Amino acid sequence: MRVARQYRSASVESFKRFREEHPHIRIGIEKFRQILYTFSFKVRDYILETGEEVRLPHGMGVLTVGRKKTRRLSKDNKIILPVDWVETLKRGKKVYNFNDHTEGWKYKWRWEKNKALFRYSALWSFKPSRTTSRRLAEYLKKPNSKYYMIYREYRK
């Protein structure tokens, strides 16, 4: 369930605020939502297709897909990979997820706040929608996918 205070860009409140700030633009709420969603999907698909980073307007930072090599062993030589619980329950012993389809890389959406030009950017967070996250997984799990090598490597 959605949190009541969570900001949603296509909400009725944001539409009313847009109408107050721009009274000369005559547009309905359905067209307003269509414009917002179309733009968001185009940006998402551009990032997924090209692997490029997109600078957000007004100095809000950079949005990109990053990758990081998974560490297989800790300093104590203990396995620190995630457990594949479905296979573990089938076999009766621990089975680890090695991300073989991406040659051991982990991927996620990243908002690079260190490139933002406003104060207190560390207080903000970015969480992509479920469809956006699943679209990334879909791109990575395609057979003979070229996508898992075009995304940038990151630290941390």
Helices and strands as residue ranges (DSSP letters): H 12-21, H 29-50, E 54-55, G 57-59, E 62-69, H 85-91, G 100-102, E 105-112, G 113-115, G 121-123, H 130-141, G 147-149, E 152-153
